[in-house]
Amino acid sequence: MRLCGTWIMIAVGLLSGILFAEDPRIPHAPPREDALLYRKLSIPEPFLITRQGHTFGGDLCIGDLNGDGRCDYLVYRCNHGASSGAHRGGMKPCFLGAFELDGTILWQVGEGGNHPSRPMSVAVHDMTGDGAADVVCFWHRPQPDLKADWQSLADIVVQIRDGKTGRVIRESAPEEITSRRRQDPVGANWVHQRILIANFRGTKTPRDMVVKLGDTYVALDEQLNILWTYQTEWIKYSHCPAYIPAVGDIDGDGRDELNGGYFVIDHDGRPLWEKKLGRNMDSVAITAWDNGHARAICSGFGHVMSAKGDAILSLGEQEVPHGQEVRVADFRQDLPGPEMILRNEGHTTSALLVSSHTNEIVDRFELNFSPTNVGMEPVFWNGPHRAALLYNGGWLWDVASKQGRELPDLPPPGGNEIHRMGFYHAIPADLCGDQREELVLWDPTAKQVYLYTPKPLNESAYRVYVAGPRQYNPRLMD
């Protein structure tokens, strides 16, 4: 048995094609004693919808929408998805519903929709400077004389909505977006259309955005003017750039770049470098690596690249045949600098730990099994100056001891029984104001949101919720 820790294995069979709690690959251990279910939020009843006998809310974003210093919650659903297979669900946002921690409804717009095929083109961030987060989104606007299905964006507009009311502040339908069509023959690259908040112009706070539409990347400012577009020649399945790119300032000029794994695009849309690195470039980041230098982290064959395109680290195909997910944080305080955790064999439980100090693999371990085996997130559970824990599939892991424990009172996710995305998405965020990070967990096929906090909870420490890139640009899954 390769799974770590002392676990009792469930001795029942796996139902064909369905991944759920009775799967014998899911280990069991006593729940974490230091984890408190701080809130179990029910998505407001008016926001729920029933499809084929199943009632759910949809996917989620977080942010201080009304400017009162507390974190609020935005649920959304989408129209026009693939009818079957791994990409079924919705692609085009058509319903938004905002609510507070106590369940109070702030506003709702639109109607209908389905589970998003993947976390979709909706983001929460202050784009107007009024101190409250706004909603940046695509919005589905069908037209009687326009034929458009999930493979076309001809019936999409881009909107910025006021977080307090949901009112449209500005709207645009740029041809650079509406003209886009699916190119990837299998659709895997097309279904990831995440809007990322960025700072391409060097403004005081981020006021720009970028979205990947298959082979094309489109950047806009807060007035919805097009800043630049970039198009890649690589579209073949498993040989294309990252499904979800990443933003960050890699060259230190105060403006963001875009990392697609096979390239890094400068703030003005010009490539700093373009190289077809390893296959399965599923996960990327821009973050500090060696001695604080910002680097492009690229999962395909395990790469760390400089702003000029030099390879700082290249683990190679033998070690990383399928780099599914990569996360970087200070996971081991006994080692200098941050470490990389890389899910190196695709949608499996296998992971590598790589040191930024030596650029060498320092450990190998097995995570707990979870539906689709994605969704790792570093969590600063004990504060910003202590080693991060790793969230994975309802568990929190201490990487140094390779011990994982499940969170208490968390029901099993829906899994493939309902929809491929039926597992717990996670956003770490300091919700309670004591500098330790909580976990926001939700299953897009369910009706509740779970907030976990480390014990002990001191609610008097709370001051104001402050969102950072890990909250308004959550990685969620790769």
Buried (B, 14 or more C-beta within 10 A) or exposed (E): EEBBBEBEEBEEEEEEEBBBEBBEBBBEBEBBEEBBBBBEBBBBEEBBBEBEEBEBBBBBBBBBBBBBEBBBBBBBBBBBBBEEEBBBBBBBBBBBBBBBBEEEEBBBBBEEBBBBBBBBBBBBBBBBEEEBBBBBBBBBBBEEEEEBBBBBBBBBBBBBBBBBBBEBBEEBBBEBBBEBBBBBEBBBBBBBBBBBBBBBBEBEEBBBBBBBBBBBBBBBBBEBEBBBBBEBEBBEEEBBBBBBBBBBBBBEEEBBBBBBBBBBBBBEBEBBBBBBBBBBBBBBBBBBBBEEBBBBBBBBBBBBBBBEBEEBBBBEBEBBBBBBBBBBBBBBEEBBBBBBBBBBBBBBBBBBBBBBBEBEBEBEBBBBBBBBBBBBBBBBBBBEEEBBBBBBBBBBBBBBEBBBBBBEEBEBBBBBBBBBBBBBBBBBBBBBBBEBBBBBBBBBBBBBBBBBBBEEBEEEEBEEBEBEBBBBBBBBBB
